Amino acid sequence: LFRSTSLRPHHRARLVATLVAAAFALSLPAQDGLMMTRISATANDAMFHVDGQTFTGAAVFTWPAGSKHNLDIPMWQYGPAVLKSRYTFSHWTASTGPAGSSSNYVTITADPGIPWYNADLTTEYALSLNFYQCLDGGCAPPGTISVNGTAYQQDTDVWLGGGSTVTLQAMPNPGYVFAGWAQNGGALASVYSFTLNQPTTVYPVFAPARVIQLLSDPDG
């Protein structure tokens, strides 16, 4: 293109350097463009991890298109704002639909067509049964409490979905009678239902049965 006699030495060196740099740039693969991706959870105080770092609620990331990233969230975690509440993981959802795996740990590819991912969570509340503590193996509970058909014979927390219907049934063991629910003045029947919208404690009361002796006159 140029004869060597047409350029001074320092101009020739600069031109060669420019041509070499241009050739090197053309030999490199095209660099991926940057894009933004929002990662979030249904509950704004739930924690999740992106590439090993912890975030709460939601976070926005700038990534090269095509890059790989790891998302994970605990299968369940306590709600920090409400005592005896927790979040249970359901699945990851993307802007295009379900993320394709029910696992709480997924690897995603940054894609301009998928601007967000969300961890879908279910809020659960504790239904606390408070009527009898068994501290050793020789326990004799005064009765049984059925929660939606599952029987319990001592104090415990039963985790149920927020907004679900709860049906309680109190069944006294031999030698006891059911005296009512302490939190309602004993006015409710042994079987009743309610909607669980917050952590709730129930206090079933069992009392020793009274011995009644019947006499007849004359005898027999």
Number of C-alpha atoms within 10 A of each C-alpha: 3 7 6 9 8 9 12 9 11 9 11 15 11 11 13 12 12 12 11 11 12 11 11 10 11 9 9 8 7 8 8 11 10 15 16 16 18 15 21 23 23 16 17 10 16 23 19 22 16 16 11 11 10 11 16 15 16 19 14 12 14 11 19 17 17 15 12 13 14 14 19 20 22 14 14 17 15 18 18 11 9 11 12 18 21 24 22 17 21 15 20 25 19 16 12 11 10 14 18 11 12 13 14 17 16 15 14 14 14 22 18 16 11 15 16 20 22 19 24 17 19 16 22 25 26 21 21 17 20 15 21 20 13 12 8 6 6 7 12 12 17 21 23 21 22 15 17 12 11 11 14 16 20 20 16 16 16 15 16 20 20 18 14 13 14 16 14 21 19 24 20 21 17 10 13 16 18 21 19 20 19 14 13 11 9 15 11 13 13 17 13 11 12 11 12 18 15 18 18 14 14 16 17 25 20 23 14 14 13 9 7 6 5 5 8 6 5 5 5 5
